[in-house]
Amino acid sequence: MQPIGKYILVKLIEEEVKTDSGLLLTSKDMNDFRYHKALVIKPGTDVSVISEGDVIFYDKSHGYTMVINQENLTVIQERDVVVVL
């Protein structure tokens, strides 16, 4: 499986986040944030800065989720990535 061009195949990372006051935010609460955290499964053929295995943040309003090999994976464009960890 190989994304074409500037597309990137990612898997959403669901985690609980603790606020400064000690409250735990669930994945449902995390949906209120503008950006999602994801693991790069495979970068497209024209993507040079982002590599397989990178953890990224991308704009949640972009991308399309699909089932590939019984896993929910999301396809986004390189321009939707805002941070690479």
N, C-alpha and C positions, 0 to 999 in steps of 0.2 A: 504494500500500500504506500503510495507516494502522492502527497498533495502537489498540485501543479501551481507554478508561478509564485505569487506572494501570499499564498494561503498557508496556514499553520494548523496542524491537528493537535488539540490539547485535551487534557483530562482535568476537570474541575477538582480542586482540592477543597474538601469540606473539613473544616476544623472549628473548634470552639475557641472563641476569643474572650479573654478576660479584660474588662475595662479597668481603668485606674482605681475606680471605687470598689472593685472586686466582683462586679456582676459578670456572670457568664452569658455570652451571646451565642445562641444556637445558629445552625446553618440557615434557619428561617429568618432570624434577625439579620444575618449577614446579607440577605437579599436586598435589604434597604440600602446597603452601600452601593456606590456607583461602580466600583471595580470588583472583579472576581480574581481569585488567585488560582493559577492552573499550572500543571506540569506539561511541558512540551513533549508530545509523543513523537511527532515528526514534522520538521519544517519543510516548506515547499521548495521547489527547484530553484527559485530566484531569491530565496531568503539567505542573507549572508551573515547577519549579526546575531541571530538567535539560533541556538543549537539544540539538538535532542537532549532531553534531561534538564534543561533550564527551567527554573520556576519564574513565572511571569505574573503580572497583573494586567488585565485587559478590561476595556469598557464593556460592562455587562449588557448593554443594549445592542451589541453587535455579535454576530456569529450565529451559527445554526448547529443544533444538537442532533446527532444521529446515532443509531446503534450499529456498531461495527464489532464483529467478533463477540457479540453479547455484552458489550461495554458501551456506556453512554459517553460519546466523545463529541467535542465541539470543534467546528471549523471556523477560524477567524482569519482576518487579514492582518498582515504585518503592521499596517498603519494603526490598528486598534490596540496594539501593545503599548503600555505607558511606562512600565518598569520591568527590567530583567534583574533578578536577584542572583 
